[in-house]
Amino acid sequence: MTQKILLIDDDQAIQAFIQVAIRKITGWETMTADSGIEGISQARTNAPDAILLDISMPDMDGFQVFEQLQSDPLTRSIPVILLRAKILPNDHRRFAEMGIAGVITKPFDPIGVWQQVAKVLGW
């Protein structure tokens, strides 16, 4: 079975890099959303196996998107990995307590991002 990844990020360059790298290297299906609202809709419709979620977006930040995903029975069990520029010492524990599966810090190697996803999710 092919894994399905939903990438929610308003930066189309990051979307393109991650999408091409993941698809070419792993064969996983990738979907993208430019905004939190679009991402929530896609998560409900397409039931991805995991979500990569940018924190800094204009319409809704990643935490607001995560809260909405968690409050919806259709999406609450989908693991979410945050994409974040800075990680503070207590962030990993705080995110784990919130139910966030993991964090990938920016900037990251788009070619190696699949390895970080696979490690966090145990794939």
trRosetta pair geometry for C-beta under 8 A, 3 or more apart (Angstrom, degrees):
i j d omega theta_ij theta_ji phi_ij phi_ji
2 27 6.2 -105 -126 131 106 93
2 28 6.1 155 -179 -128 85 44
2 29 5.4 82 134 -17 123 97
3 26 7.4 -33 47 143 117 130
3 28 4.3 -32 73 -126 94 108
3 29 7.1 -164 94 31 45 74
3 49 4.7 -92 -157 49 80 152
3 50 7.2 4 178 13 114 104
3 123 6.6 6 -75 -135 153 152
4 28 6.9 177 -88 -179 21 88
4 29 4.6 -20 -109 73 74 109
4 30 7.7 168 -159 -84 55 27
4 31 6.9 19 -178 -4 97 108
4 46 6.7 -143 158 150 145 107
4 47 7.5 73 75 100 144 60
4 48 4.4 -130 115 -134 99 69
4 49 5.0 125 51 0 69 89
4 50 7.9 164 90 30 54 62
5 22 6.1 -69 44 165 149 160
5 28 5.5 49 -6 141 109 130
5 29 7.1 169 23 87 66 55
5 30 5.0 -19 69 -110 98 73
5 31 7.2 -178 92 27 50 69
5 48 6.0 77 -136 -170 13 127
5 49 6.8 -46 -71 58 54 88
5 50 5.5 -18 -115 71 76 91
5 51 7.5 150 -165 -99 62 26
5 52 6.4 27 178 -9 109 103
5 117 7.0 -9 -111 -163 139 157
6 30 7.8 151 -92 -161 25 56
6 31 4.9 -23 -110 71 71 103
6 32 7.6 158 -162 -92 58 23
6 33 6.6 19 180 -5 101 109
6 39 6.6 128 152 -151 121 85
6 42 5.7 158 -139 116 133 120
6 43 5.9 -151 62 -83 171 77
6 46 6.8 136 -76 80 121 128
6 48 3.9 -143 -17 -23 102 161
6 50 7.5 -167 29 97 72 45
6 51 4.8 -22 70 -111 100 77
6 52 7.2 -169 92 28 49 67
7 14 8.0 -156 168 124 132 92
7 15 5.8 155 109 -124 132 76
7 18 5.6 138 -107 97 157 139
7 19 6.6 -118 21 -67 146 86
7 30 6.4 12 -6 -170 111 104
7 31 7.1 177 24 86 70 48
7 32 4.9 -23 70 -109 98 74
7 33 7.2 179 91 26 51 68
7 51 7.7 162 -86 -162 26 57
7 52 4.6 -9 -113 63 72 110
8 32 7.7 153 -86 -163 33 54
8 33 4.6 -14 -111 66 76 108
8 35 7.7 -40 -164 100 94 16
8 36 6.5 71 174 -101 133 48
8 38 7.6 165 -129 83 95 84
8 39 3.4 24 -108 -105 128 147
8 42 8.0 178 -81 52 98 126
8 51 6.4 9 -1 -174 109 105
8 52 7.0 179 27 88 64 57
8 53 4.9 6 58 -116 111 68
8 54 6.3 -133 105 20 70 81
8 57 7.6 -50 147 -57 93 156
8 62 7.7 141 99 -113 116 85
8 65 6.4 -178 127 175 157 163
9 14 5.2 -79 134 90 150 125
9 15 5.6 -173 71 -64 109 86
9 18 7.9 94 22 21 148 143
9 32 7.4 -59 43 -153 84 98
9 33 7.9 112 22 74 44 62
9 34 7.7 -41 87 -127 42 37
9 52 7.3 -24 -35 114 112 98
9 53 7.8 174 -62 -153 74 27
9 54 4.0 99 -111 -24 80 130
9 57 7.3 -147 -142 -83 36 113
9 83 6.5 -9 -90 54 120 150
10 34 5.5 64 -121 -177 59 67
10 35 6.3 49 -89 -84 97 58
10 54 6.7 -117 12 73 73 150
10 57 4.7 138 -20 -131 120 90
10 58 6.3 91 -98 8 170 90
11 14 4.1 56 96 13 113 112
11 15 6.7 173 94 -14 59 84
11 54 7.2 137 13 -94 99 163
12 15 5.1 -47 -146 35 41 119
12 16 6.2 43 156 -22 69 102
12 34 7.2 -9 -74 -109 88 102
13 16 5.8 -52 -149 34 30 110
13 17 6.4 28 155 -16 64 106
14 17 5.9 -55 -145 38 31 109
14 18 6.1 22 162 -11 67 111
14 54 7.6 94 98 -77 153 132
14 83 7.7 122 169 165 146 159
14 110 7.6 -165 -148 -94 59 117
15 18 6.3 -67 -147 43 23 102
15 19 5.8 20 161 -19 64 117
15 32 4.5 65 -155 -137 123 145
15 34 7.8 -44 -54 -88 154 68
16 19 5.9 -59 -139 39 24 111
16 20 6.2 17 166 -13 63 110
17 20 6.4 -64 -148 39 22 103
17 21 6.1 15 160 -14 62 115
17 110 3.7 -81 153 -125 112 162
18 21 5.9 -62 -143 41 27 109
18 22 5.9 20 165 -15 67 112
18 30 7.2 177 122 -153 86 150
18 52 7.0 -127 173 83 157 163
18 110 5.4 -118 -74 -145 54 97
18 113 5.6 -46 -124 69 92 158
19 22 6.3 -59 -142 39 22 104
19 23 6.1 14 163 -13 61 116
19 30 4.5 -178 -133 110 76 146
19 32 6.1 -53 -71 -50 131 120
20 23 6.1 -63 -143 42 24 107
20 24 5.9 14 166 -12 65 115
20 110 7.9 38 63 149 90 128
21 24 6.3 -63 -140 41 21 103
21 25 5.9 1 171 -2 62 119
21 110 4.7 173 -21 145 151 87
21 111 5.0 -144 -136 -104 128 41
21 113 6.3 90 99 37 140 103
21 114 6.5 -152 131 -25 97 107
22 25 6.5 -68 -136 46 20 97
22 26 5.6 -34 -173 33 62 117
22 28 5.3 -55 161 60 103 112
22 30 5.2 107 81 -62 129 133
22 113 6.9 -59 -65 85 96 103
22 114 4.9 148 -113 -81 73 108
22 117 7.6 19 -113 25 120 154
23 26 7.3 -69 -113 56 11 77
23 27 6.9 42 -166 -117 48 20
23 28 6.7 -107 -94 66 47 61
23 29 7.5 41 -107 -119 92 26
23 30 5.5 -97 -57 8 98 116
25 111 7.2 119 -52 -164 145 69
25 114 5.5 -164 85 20 130 158
26 114 5.0 -172 -33 -158 130 147
26 118 7.8 -175 -107 -60 141 122
28 114 7.3 168 15 -131 131 116
31 42 5.9 -174 135 177 135 137
31 46 6.0 50 -14 112 170 171
31 48 6.6 -131 35 -80 120 124
33 36 7.9 98 125 -96 125 12
33 38 4.0 178 -161 109 105 100
33 39 3.7 171 84 -75 152 69
33 41 7.7 151 -123 53 138 87
33 42 5.1 -149 -66 10 125 141
34 38 5.8 38 47 44 69 151
35 38 4.7 91 56 12 83 102
35 39 6.7 -144 95 -8 42 90
35 57 6.3 146 -137 170 55 132
35 58 7.5 -57 -120 60 98 83
35 59 4.8 32 -161 26 117 138
35 60 7.2 91 172 27 85 88
36 39 5.4 -56 -144 37 31 115
36 40 6.4 33 159 -21 66 102
36 57 5.6 151 -35 90 96 145
36 59 5.5 -149 32 85 99 102
36 60 3.4 -90 60 62 156 112
36 61 7.5 16 -58 50 146 10
36 62 7.4 -160 -94 -94 115 37
36 64 6.4 34 -175 89 163 100
36 65 3.9 -131 -144 -79 109 113
36 68 7.7 107 165 32 109 139
37 40 6.0 -51 -150 31 28 110
37 41 6.6 27 151 -15 61 108
37 59 5.9 -63 -9 126 105 148
37 60 6.5 124 -42 1 73 124
38 41 5.7 -58 -152 39 33 114
38 42 6.2 31 153 -17 68 107
39 42 5.7 -55 -144 39 31 108
39 43 6.2 34 156 -22 66 105
39 51 7.3 94 -179 -153 115 125
39 53 7.2 110 172 -114 158 92
39 65 6.0 15 81 -153 131 136
40 43 5.7 -53 -147 34 29 113
40 44 6.5 28 154 -17 63 105
40 65 6.3 -145 -58 -148 98 84
40 68 5.4 -29 -111 114 138 132
40 69 6.4 -139 -116 -71 84 78
40 72 7.7 123 -164 -6 101 154
40 75 7.3 -94 -150 -28 69 173
41 44 5.9 -58 -153 36 29 109
41 45 6.2 16 156 -10 66 114
42 45 5.7 -63 -140 45 31 106
42 46 5.3 -10 177 14 73 119
42 48 7.6 30 133 -26 95 115
43 46 6.9 -63 -114 52 17 85
43 47 7.4 70 180 -89 50 28
43 48 6.3 -68 -121 19 68 101
43 51 6.2 -10 -100 -82 121 134
43 69 6.1 -30 117 -117 165 107
43 74 7.7 133 126 116 84 99
43 75 4.7 55 137 -119 120 129
43 78 6.2 -142 -160 38 113 166
44 47 7.9 -3 179 -61 16 64
44 72 6.7 -68 -91 154 104 152
44 74 5.1 60 -132 106 76 141
44 75 6.0 -65 -77 -49 65 116
47 74 7.4 -99 -90 174 91 91
47 78 7.4 -158 -157 -80 55 122
48 51 6.0 113 80 -69 134 73
48 78 6.1 71 75 -148 78 133
49 78 7.4 165 171 -140 14 87
49 79 7.8 -3 148 36 59 98
49 121 7.9 78 140 -168 101 155
50 78 6.6 163 -112 179 27 85
50 79 4.9 -26 -118 74 87 96
50 80 7.5 164 -167 -88 69 28
50 81 6.5 23 173 -3 115 105
50 101 7.4 -77 -139 46 106 162
50 117 6.6 139 107 -166 156 109
50 121 5.7 -72 -83 -83 144 148
51 69 7.2 -113 29 -126 164 162
51 78 5.6 64 -14 137 107 120
51 79 7.2 -177 27 95 72 49
51 80 4.8 -20 70 -111 106 74
51 81 7.1 178 89 27 53 67
52 81 5.3 -25 -108 72 64 100
52 83 5.9 51 172 -38 93 112
52 104 7.3 -20 -142 28 106 132
52 113 8.0 34 -116 167 153 127
52 117 7.1 -60 -73 -97 113 119
53 62 4.8 127 144 -145 104 108
53 65 6.0 -167 -154 92 130 134
53 66 6.5 133 121 -66 166 92
53 80 5.4 -3 2 -167 131 105
53 81 7.0 153 21 76 78 44
53 82 5.6 -44 75 -108 90 53
53 83 6.5 -172 85 12 34 84
54 57 5.6 107 94 -51 109 101
54 62 5.7 -146 103 -71 39 120
54 82 7.8 94 -124 -165 15 64
54 83 4.6 -36 -96 67 60 113
54 84 8.0 148 -153 -72 50 49
55 61 6.0 9 174 -179 61 95
55 62 3.8 -82 -112 20 42 133
55 63 7.0 32 -142 -27 85 79
55 82 5.9 40 -57 -168 97 110
55 83 6.8 -146 -7 78 76 59
55 84 4.8 45 -9 -100 134 87
55 85 7.8 -111 49 5 122 78
56 61 6.6 -18 -109 -133 32 92
56 62 7.3 -24 -17 -13 30 105
56 85 7.3 6 -6 -9 132 113
57 60 6.4 6 87 71 114 51
57 61 6.0 159 45 -115 76 39
57 62 6.6 109 6 -50 106 70
57 65 7.7 40 42 -29 139 132
60 64 4.2 -121 -175 89 100 128
60 65 5.3 124 115 -55 121 82
60 68 7.8 -4 170 -5 158 135
61 64 5.3 97 55 9 67 102
61 65 7.3 -129 104 -3 36 90
62 65 5.4 -53 -147 38 37 113
62 66 6.1 41 154 -23 68 104
62 82 6.0 102 151 -131 150 97
62 83 7.8 -169 -94 48 154 70
62 84 7.8 -117 45 -78 159 91
63 66 5.5 -49 -145 35 33 115
63 67 6.4 38 154 -22 64 102
64 67 5.7 -49 -149 33 32 113
64 68 6.6 30 153 -16 63 104
65 68 5.9 -59 -154 37 32 109
65 69 6.3 32 151 -19 67 106
66 69 5.6 -55 -147 37 32 112
66 70 6.2 30 155 -18 66 108
66 80 5.7 162 -117 120 98 169
66 82 7.9 -26 -67 -81 137 101
66 98 7.2 39 140 148 141 126
66 100 6.7 -26 -143 -86 147 100
67 70 5.8 -58 -147 39 29 111
67 71 6.3 23 157 -18 64 110
68 71 5.9 -59 -144 37 31 108
68 72 6.5 24 158 -19 64 111
69 72 6.2 -67 -152 35 29 107
69 75 4.4 -97 -156 126 76 125
69 76 6.6 148 144 -90 66 45
69 78 6.7 -84 -179 58 123 110
69 80 6.6 116 90 -62 156 138
70 75 7.7 -76 -53 102 21 91
70 76 5.1 70 -148 -123 41 87
70 99 6.3 108 -110 76 129 146
71 76 7.2 161 15 -80 9 109
72 75 4.5 34 83 33 114 100
72 76 6.1 -179 73 -40 53 84
73 76 6.1 -35 -120 8 26 116
75 78 5.3 -44 -166 13 66 120
79 101 3.8 46 -169 -53 103 150
79 120 7.6 163 157 127 136 105
79 121 5.7 150 86 -108 161 101
80 99 7.9 58 38 118 108 82
80 100 5.6 -69 86 -134 98 71
80 101 5.8 153 59 10 42 98
81 100 7.5 111 -111 177 29 89
81 101 5.4 -58 -71 75 71 105
81 102 4.7 -10 -122 69 93 87
81 103 6.8 177 -169 -87 72 21
81 104 6.0 44 156 -10 115 101
81 116 7.9 136 -176 128 150 98
81 117 6.3 -136 10 -115 166 76
81 120 5.6 94 -101 102 125 163
81 121 7.7 -79 -51 -48 123 99
82 95 6.6 -105 7 -139 137 140
82 100 5.8 0 -23 -169 109 139
82 102 7.4 -150 28 104 72 43
82 103 4.7 -17 65 -113 99 77
82 104 7.2 -175 89 29 50 64
83 103 7.9 157 -87 -161 19 63
83 104 5.5 -21 -106 71 66 96
83 106 6.0 60 173 -46 88 107
83 108 7.8 -104 -140 5 96 133
84 87 6.2 104 97 -69 122 78
84 91 7.8 -148 103 175 161 151
84 103 5.7 -31 26 -161 118 111
84 104 7.6 137 25 73 68 46
84 105 6.1 -44 78 -112 73 59
84 106 6.6 -154 98 8 22 93
85 105 7.0 61 -163 -164 16 76
85 106 4.7 -45 -95 63 59 106
86 105 7.6 49 -105 -141 12 108
87 91 4.9 -134 -161 58 74 146
87 92 7.0 42 -174 -48 122 85
87 103 6.0 125 -100 125 125 147
87 105 5.5 -83 -18 -87 115 119
88 91 4.7 115 54 -31 73 106
90 93 5.7 -60 -167 45 63 109
90 94 5.6 62 139 -24 87 110
91 94 5.6 -63 -143 42 31 110
91 95 5.8 29 162 -19 70 109
91 103 6.9 26 131 -38 117 169
92 95 6.0 -56 -144 38 25 109
92 96 6.3 27 156 -20 62 108
92 103 6.6 -119 -100 19 73 128
93 96 5.7 -55 -148 36 30 112
93 97 6.4 32 153 -20 65 105
94 97 5.8 -56 -152 35 30 112
94 98 6.6 30 150 -20 63 106
95 98 5.5 -56 -152 35 35 113
95 100 4.0 -60 177 58 93 130
95 102 7.8 84 125 -136 134 14
95 103 6.0 82 75 -47 175 116
96 99 7.8 65 180 -60 31 14
96 100 6.7 -84 -76 60 30 76
100 103 7.1 44 134 -58 128 83
101 120 5.5 95 138 156 101 113
101 121 6.5 20 169 -84 143 74
102 116 7.7 -169 129 163 140 90
102 120 3.4 -97 4 -138 159 132
102 121 7.8 -108 6 -46 130 63
104 108 5.5 -1 163 -69 107 159
104 113 6.5 57 -164 -140 157 92
104 116 5.1 96 -105 133 115 148
104 117 7.6 -27 -56 -63 139 69
104 120 7.8 -92 -54 -35 93 144
105 108 6.5 138 83 -65 51 100
108 112 7.3 -125 166 74 92 93
108 113 5.6 86 128 -86 129 97
108 116 7.2 -63 -161 2 141 157
109 112 4.0 38 89 28 118 107
109 113 6.7 -165 87 -41 59 72
110 113 5.6 -27 -146 -9 36 120
112 115 5.1 -39 -173 27 75 118
112 116 6.8 74 134 -18 82 96
113 116 5.5 -53 -155 36 45 112
113 117 6.3 46 148 -20 72 103
114 117 5.5 -53 -149 38 35 114
114 118 6.1 36 153 -20 68 106
115 118 5.7 -52 -143 38 31 111
115 119 6.2 33 155 -22 64 106
116 119 5.7 -52 -145 35 30 112
116 120 6.3 29 158 -18 64 106
117 120 6.0 -58 -147 37 27 108
117 121 6.2 -1 164 5 64 116
117 123 7.3 -7 123 31 80 130
118 121 6.4 -73 -141 52 24 95
118 122 7.8 -106 170 73 55 6
118 123 4.3 -97 -140 68 74 98
119 122 7.7 25 -177 -69 25 36
